[in-house]
Amino acid sequence: MTAKLHLQKLSVGSETVEAMARWQARRRAQTADGYPCHITRMWPKREADLLQGGSIYWVVKRVIRCRQRILRLDTVEGGDGIRRCAIVLDPEIVRVTPVPRRPFQGWRYLKPEDAPRDLPEGRAEDEDLPPDLSAALAEIGVI
C-alpha cells in the first residue's frame, strides 16, 4: 500500500519564488510537453508514494516558501549517457507558510504531517519580505 509523500529541494540560485518561476518558464527547464521539471541523478525509491498527490517543496534562501505538485517522473539521458530522473511538475506554484531549513544536498523526503500549510488565498499574493528578514522571522516562529 502506498501513502502520499513529498520532497523538499533547494532552489539553488533563486533569490525569490518569482525568480524560480521565471527560470522554470524557460524552454530548457521544461519537458517536451511544456511542463516544468527538475532533473536529478537519483531516482526516488518511493516513486509510488510521490505520485499519490505529492509535491516538491522549494527551499529558497534557507526557507521553504512554495510547492508544486509532482505530476510524474520521466527518464532522461544526458549527453554523457547517464540516466537521470526528471521530476515533472504542475506549473502552478503554491505559496506555503514559510519554514526555515538548513542547507542540504540533493532532495529529502517530507512526510505530509511535516509539510508546511498552504497560505490562505488572500496571503498567497503577498509580496515576499527580504530573504534575510523572512528567514529570521521564520526561525523564531513569527511567520
VOBA-1610 file (N, C-alpha, C; in pm, whole numbers, padded with zeros to 5 digits, always signed):
BEGIN
Met+00085-00119+00000Met+00000+00000+00000Met+00088+00124+00000Thr+00050+00223-00079Thr+00128+00346-00087Thr+00059+00457-00010Ala+00138+00551+00037Ala+00088+00668+00109Ala+00152+00791+00049Lys+00078+00899+00047Lys+00130+01023-00011Lys+00257+01066+00061Leu+00353+01116-00019Leu+00481+01162+00033Leu+00525+01280-00052His+00602+01369+00008His+00652+01488-00062His+00804+01484-00068Leu+00859+01577-00146Leu+01002+01602-00148Leu+01028+01746-00105Gln+01146+01771-00050Gln+01191+01908-00031Gln+01323+01922-00103Lys+01343+02038-00166Lys+01459+02058-00252Lys+01500+02204-00247Leu+01632+02229-00243Leu+01681+02366-00250Leu+01664+02416-00393Ser+01616+02538-00406Ser+01610+02603-00537Ser+01739+02683-00550Val+01845+02615-00590Val+01978+02674-00593Val+01982+02788-00694Gly+02033+02901-00648Gly+02047+03018-00735Gly+01926+03109-00738Ser+01815+03067-00681Ser+01694+03150-00680Ser+01697+03241-00557Glu+01681+03369-00581Glu+01672+03465-00471Glu+01528+03479-00421Thr+01432+03453-00510Thr+01290+03467-00477Thr+01211+03358-00548Val+01086+03342-00507Val+00996+03248-00575Val+00973+03294-00719Glu+00963+03424-00738Glu+00941+03478-00873Glu+01059+03445-00965Ala+01180+03452-00912Ala+01298+03417-00993Ala+01295+03269-01030Met+01253+03185-00937Met+01242+03043-00965Met+01137+03020-01075Ala+01024+03090-01067Ala+00919+03075-01168Ala+00968+03121-01305Arg+01044+03230-01308Arg+01099+03277-01437Arg+01193+03172-01496Trp+01276+03109-01413Trp+01366+03007-01463Trp+01287+02888-01518Gln+01183+02847-01446Gln+01101+02734-01492Gln+01028+02764-01622Ala+01005+02891-01651Ala+00935+02929-01775Ala+01026+02916-01897Arg+01155+02904-01876Arg+01247+02887-01988Arg+01229+02748-02050Arg+01244+02742-02178Arg+01224+02617-02251Arg+01317+02505-02202Arg+01440+02539-02166Arg+01534+02435-02125Arg+01501+02375-01988Ala+01411+02440-01913Ala+01370+02389-01781Ala+01239+02312-01792Gln+01199+02276-01914Gln+01068+02213-01935Gln+01082+02080-02009Thr+00979+02000-01997Thr+00971+01875-02072Thr+00924+01905-02214Ala+00924+01806-02298Ala+00879+01823-02437Ala+00735+01870-02443Asp+00652+01831-02343Asp+00512+01874-02345Asp+00490+02005-02269Gly+00599+02075-02233Gly+00588+02210-02178Gly+00576+02222-02027Tyr+00582+02112-01954Tyr+00574+02119-01808Tyr+00711+02148-01749Pro+00716+02226-01641Pro+00845+02247-01576Pro+00892+02117-01514Cys+01024+02100-01508Cys+01078+01979-01445Cys+01209+02011-01376His+01241+01925-01282His+01370+01932-01215His+01440+01800-01240Ile+01562+01805-01293Ile+01635+01684-01326Ile+01735+01654-01215Thr+01733+01530-01170Thr+01821+01486-01062Thr+01884+01352-01100Arg+02001+01326-01046Arg+02070+01200-01077Arg+02004+01079-01013Met+01950+01098-00895Met+01894+00985-00821Met+01745+00969-00850Trp+01703+00846-00868Trp+01561+00816-00889Trp+01500+00787-00752Pro+01391+00856-00713Pro+01331+00830-00581Pro+01284+00685-00569Lys+01327+00620-00463Lys+01286+00481-00437Lys+01137+00472-00404Arg+01083+00581-00352Arg+00942+00582-00311Arg+00856+00653-00416Glu+00882+00624-00541Glu+00812+00685-00654Glu+00660+00674-00640Ala+00610+00556-00607Ala+00465+00535-00598Ala+00403+00628-00493Asp+00473+00650-00382Asp+00422+00739-00278Asp+00419+00884-00326Leu+00522+00925-00399Leu+00527+01063-00450Leu+00415+01089-00550Leu+00379+00986-00626Leu+00277+01002-00730Leu+00135+00988-00677Gln+00119+00981-00546Gln-00014+00977-00483Gln-00062+01117-00445Gly-00015+01219-00516Gly-00054+01357-00486Gly+00055+01435-00415Gly+00177+01385-00420Gly+00288+01454-00354Gly+00330+01580-00426Ser+00403+01664-00355Ser+00454+01789-00408Ser+00603+01799-00380Ile+00668+01889-00452Ile+00805+01925-00419Ile+00798+02060-00350Tyr+00852+02067-00230Tyr+00854+02190-00150Tyr+00988+02257-00172Trp+00985+02379-00224Trp+01106+02450-00264Trp+01160+02535-00149Val+01290+02517-00121Val+01361+02597-00023Val+01433+02708-00099Val+01392+02831-00072Val+01452+02948-00136Val+01514+03033-00025Lys+01643+03055-00034Lys+01715+03134+00067Lys+01692+03081+00208Arg+01708+02948+00223Arg+01703+02878+00353Arg+01564+02872+00416Val+01458+02896+00337Val+01322+02890+00389Val+01234+02819+00285Ile+01155+02720+00330Ile+01054+02662+00240Ile+00951+02771+00215Arg+00929+02804+00087Arg+00840+02915+00053Arg+00722+02875-00036Cys+00736+02763-00108Cys+00629+02727-00202Cys+00640+02578-00234Arg+00540+02532-00307Arg+00539+02393-00350Arg+00479+02383-00490Gln+00510+02271-00555Gln+00450+02236-00683Gln+00416+02088-00679Arg+00299+02055-00729Arg+00255+01915-00732Arg+00341+01836-00831Ile+00379+01716-00792Ile+00455+01627-00878Ile+00357+01552-00968Leu+00375+01566-01099Leu+00285+01501-01195Leu+00333+01362-01233Arg+00464+01350-01256Arg+00519+01220-01297Arg+00671+01227-01287Leu+00734+01111-01303Leu+00879+01101-01310Leu+00915+01045-01446Asp+00997+01116-01521Asp+01040+01073-01654Asp+01188+01035-01651Thr+01224+00941-01735Thr+01364+00908-01754Thr+01421+01000-01861Val+01535+01060-01832Val+01606+01140-01932Val+01752+01094-01932Glu+01813+01104-02048Glu+01953+01066-02059Glu+02032+01188-02103Gly+02135+01219-02027Gly+02219+01334-02059Gly+02314+01303-02174Gly+02383+01406-02219Gly+02481+01391-02325Gly+02594+01297-02285Asp+02609+01274-02155Asp+02713+01184-02105Asp+02666+01039-02098Gly+02539+01014-02140Gly+02486+00878-02141Gly+02433+00830-02007Ile+02434+00916-01906Ile+02387+00878-01773Ile+02236+00898-01763Arg+02166+00795-01712Arg+02021+00801-01692Arg+01991+00888-01570Arg+01898+00980-01586Arg+01858+01069-01478Arg+01706+01070-01464Cys+01660+01130-01356Cys+01516+01140-01329Cys+01471+01285-01346Ala+01372+01305-01431Ala+01309+01437-01445Ala+01182+01435-01361Ile+01180+01516-01257Ile+01060+01530-01174Ile+00973+01633-01243Val+00865+01587-01304Val+00777+01673-01383Val+00674+01736-01289Leu+00660+01869-01299Leu+00582+01946-01202Leu+00464+02017-01265Asp+00361+02035-01184Asp+00249+02121-01221Asp+00304+02263-01230Pro+00270+02339-01334Pro+00324+02476-01343Pro+00274+02570-01232Glu+00163+02535-01166Glu+00112+02621-01060Glu+00203+02615-00938Ile+00249+02732-00895Ile+00333+02743-00776Ile+00244+02790-00662Val+00237+02710-00555Val+00151+02738-00441Val+00237+02787-00326Arg+00210+02908-00278Arg+00284+02961-00163Arg+00243+02887-00037Val+00342+02866+00052Val+00317+02796+00178Val+00368+02881+00294Thr+00325+02843+00414Thr+00374+02909+00534Thr+00526+02891+00539Pro+00602+03000+00549Pro+00749+02988+00548Pro+00801+02906+00666Val+00892+02813+00636Val+00954+02729+00738Val+01105+02726+00709Pro+01188+02760+00809Pro+01334+02761+00785Pro+01388+02620+00764Arg+01493+02611+00682Arg+01561+02484+00657Arg+01711+02511+00648Arg+01787+02422+00706Arg+01932+02429+00692Arg+01969+02377+00553Pro+02083+02420+00501Pro+02126+02370+00370Pro+02145+02218+00371Phe+02116+02154+00259Phe+02137+02011+00242Phe+02161+01986+00094Gln+02215+01871+00062Gln+02240+01836-00077Gln+02128+01746-00128Gly+02102+01757-00258Gly+02002+01671-00319Gly+01861+01707-00276Trp+01779+01606-00258Trp+01642+01626-00210Trp+01622+01536-00090Arg+01518+01567-00015Arg+01483+01489+00103Arg+01334+01458+00096Tyr+01296+01342+00148Tyr+01154+01312+00162Tyr+01095+01400+00271Leu+00967+01430+00258Leu+00895+01513+00355Leu+00759+01449+00377Lys+00734+01409+00501Lys+00605+01348+00535Lys+00496+01454+00530Pro+00374+01416+00490Pro+00265+01513+00483Pro+00243+01588+00614Glu+00256+01519+00727Glu+00232+01587+00855Glu+00342+01688+00889Asp+00457+01682+00822Asp+00566+01776+00845Asp+00569+01888+00741Ala+00484+01880+00641Ala+00485+01978+00532Ala+00416+02108+00576Pro+00472+02222+00535Pro+00406+02349+00567Pro+00269+02359+00501Arg+00180+02430+00566Arg+00045+02451+00512Arg+00048+02554+00400Asp-00044+02538+00304Asp-00061+02639+00200Asp-00106+02769+00265Leu-00060+02881+00211Leu-00106+03010+00260Leu-00251+03031+00217Pro-00330+03099+00299Pro-00467+03132+00256Pro-00463+03215+00128Glu-00569+03206+00049Glu-00570+03274-00080Glu-00533+03422-00073Gly-00582+03493+00025Gly-00551+03636+00036Gly-00405+03664+00062Arg-00335+03569+00126Arg-00193+03589+00158Arg-00101+03537+00049Ala-00152+03454-00039Ala-00066+03393-00141Ala-00005+03497-00235Glu-00070+03611-00249Glu-00020+03716-00337Glu+00063+03820-00264Asp+00082+03804-00132Asp+00164+03897-00056Asp+00304+03904-00116Glu+00361+04021-00114Glu+00498+04037-00161Glu+00592+03975-00058Asp+00696+03910-00105Asp+00792+03848-00014Asp+00867+03955+00065Leu+00892+03923+00191Leu+00983+04005+00271Leu+01124+03982+00219Pro+01216+04073+00250Pro+01356+04044+00214Pro+01396+03908+00269Pro+01472+03829+00192Pro+01503+03692+00233Pro+01562+03679+00374Asp+01654+03765+00411Asp+01716+03755+00544Asp+01613+03781+00654Leu+01526+03879+00636Leu+01424+03910+00735Leu+01324+03795+00744Ser+01281+03744+00630Ser+01186+03633+00629Ser+01244+03511+00700Ala+01371+03480+00674Ala+01435+03366+00738Ala+01444+03386+00889Ala+01478+03507+00932Ala+01490+03535+01075Ala+01354+03523+01143Leu+01248+03575+01082Leu+01114+03566+01140Leu+01065+03422+01144Ala+01093+03347+01039Ala+01054+03206+01036Ala+01129+03128+01144Glu+01256+03161+01165Glu+01339+03092+01264Glu+01281+03106+01405Ile+01223+03222+01436Ile+01166+03242+01570Ile+01016+03213+01574Gly+00961+03167+01461Gly+00821+03124+01460Gly+00719+03234+01444Val+00760+03351+01396Val+00666+03463+01380Val+00584+03446+01252Ile+00643+03391+01146Ile+00568+03369+01022Ile+00570+03224+00985
//
